[in-house]
């Protein structure tokens, strides 16, 4: 029974309407208790035909790596052009404290000194 009702409330429900209110109340209490107690079993999804756990679905394969659009010579030429740009001009934007933290020190970002 709910904590909201006491003995006087139950006695009043029994007296009113020839006890029909009390019977309806008790039926609802029983239904609420069953609903809390009985939970439906989870429905298990059926696996598709040919399912193998951890494998790609039948007739498929992992995606291929995207094709390289630039040859290694193109990348080398771009890095050389960037290094040349670093050497040829006064780049005050590179002296800013925010951009100094962004330089990584890799060969592409490090200007070559002239021999």
C-alpha positions as a printed NumPy array, in Angstrom:
array([[  0.   ,   0.   ,   0.   ],
       [  1.162,   3.528,  -0.668],
       [  2.566,   5.735,   2.08 ],
       [  0.057,   8.446,   1.148],
       [ -2.869,   6.535,   2.713],
       [ -3.419,   5.747,   6.353],
       [ -5.988,   3.611,   8.22 ],
       [ -8.591,   6.389,   8.262],
       [ -8.405,   6.779,   4.468],
       [ -8.924,   3.043,   3.937],
       [-11.889,   3.018,   6.338],
       [-13.449,   5.949,   4.467],
       [-13.039,   4.163,   1.107],
       [-14.757,   1.059,   2.522],
       [-17.726,   3.104,   3.709],
       [-18.21 ,   5.1  ,   0.499],
       [-20.044,   3.704,  -2.55 ],
       [-20.573,   0.28 ,  -0.912],
       [-16.836,  -0.41 ,  -0.932],
       [-16.475,  -0.177,  -4.713],
       [-13.897,   2.596,  -4.404],
       [-11.845,   0.448,  -2.033],
       [-11.964,  -2.569,  -4.392],
       [-10.924,  -0.418,  -7.346],
       [ -8.096,   1.057,  -5.289],
       [ -6.844,  -2.369,  -4.247],
       [ -7.014,  -3.72 ,  -7.826],
       [ -4.971,  -0.767,  -8.996],
       [ -2.419,  -1.382,  -6.223],
       [ -2.079,  -5.007,  -7.339],
       [ -1.724,  -4.004, -11.013],
       [  0.952,  -1.409, -10.126],
       [  2.878,  -4.005,  -8.126],
       [  2.788,  -6.527, -10.968],
       [  3.907,  -3.908, -13.448],
       [  6.93 ,  -3.097, -11.285],
       [  7.752,  -6.747, -10.703],
       [  7.215,  -8.262, -14.155],
       [  9.425,  -6.804, -16.832],
       [  9.19 ,  -8.26 , -20.321],
       [ 12.211, -10.209, -21.468],
       [ 14.3  ,  -8.263, -23.954],
       [ 13.687,  -9.3  , -27.541],
       [ 16.86 , -10.625, -29.072],
       [ 17.517,  -9.467, -32.614],
       [ 17.949, -12.279, -35.126],
       [ 21.322, -12.286, -36.839],
       [ 21.289, -11.947, -40.631],
       [ 22.068, -15.081, -42.675],
       [ 25.79 , -15.72 , -42.962],
       [ 26.632, -13.509, -39.973],
       [ 30.126, -13.96 , -38.591],
       [ 30.958, -11.968, -35.466],
       [ 33.756,  -9.468, -35.986],
       [ 33.937,  -9.987, -39.747],
       [ 32.903,  -7.773, -42.61 ],
       [ 29.487,  -8.751, -43.983],
       [ 29.571, -11.341, -46.748],
       [ 30.333,  -9.822, -50.144],
       [ 32.001,  -6.707, -48.71 ],
       [ 35.518,  -5.705, -47.732],
       [ 37.219,  -2.878, -45.871],
       [ 37.55 ,   0.372, -47.804],
       [ 40.762,   0.924, -49.693],
       [ 43.087,   3.797, -48.928],
       [ 42.379,   6.801, -51.125],
       [ 44.71 ,   7.003, -54.112],
       [ 47.635,   9.368, -53.782],
       [ 47.007,  12.462, -55.835],
       [ 50.587,  13.713, -55.582],
       [ 53.813,  11.891, -56.259],
       [ 56.679,  11.92 , -53.739],
       [ 58.517,  14.311, -56.084],
       [ 55.582,  16.748, -55.823],
       [ 55.739,  16.627, -52.023],
       [ 59.514,  17.202, -52.063],
       [ 59.135,  20.145, -54.448],
       [ 56.434,  21.694, -52.199],
       [ 58.644,  21.298, -49.11 ],
       [ 61.58 ,  22.873, -50.933],
       [ 59.418,  25.81 , -52.033],
       [ 58.247,  26.312, -48.446],
       [ 61.812,  26.251, -47.124],
       [ 62.815,  28.753, -49.81 ],
       [ 59.94 ,  31.008, -48.771],
       [ 61.124,  30.813, -45.146],
       [ 64.677,  31.871, -46.154],
       [ 63.867,  34.637, -48.618],
       [ 61.676,  37.025, -46.641],
       [ 61.464,  38.643, -43.249],
       [ 58.577,  36.744, -41.677],
       [ 57.574,  38.815, -38.696],
       [ 54.428,  36.67 , -38.328],
       [ 56.67 ,  33.753, -37.355],
       [ 58.153,  35.778, -34.473],
       [ 54.768,  36.115, -32.798],
       [ 54.634,  34.018, -29.579],
       [ 51.495,  32.206, -30.71 ],
       [ 53.078,  30.975, -33.947],
       [ 56.353,  30.015, -32.288],
       [ 54.439,  27.423, -30.3  ],
       [ 53.079,  26.012, -33.57 ],
       [ 56.402,  25.268, -35.217],
       [ 57.107,  21.591, -34.833],
       [ 60.768,  21.361, -35.873],
       [ 60.185,  18.794, -38.61 ],
       [ 62.4  ,  19.036, -41.721],
       [ 59.638,  20.776, -43.681],
       [ 59.233,  23.499, -41.057],
       [ 62.961,  23.967, -40.417],
       [ 64.656,  26.309, -42.895],
       [ 67.904,  25.07 , -44.366],
       [ 70.851,  27.351, -43.748],
       [ 72.685,  28.484, -46.812],
       [ 76.143,  26.804, -47.099]])
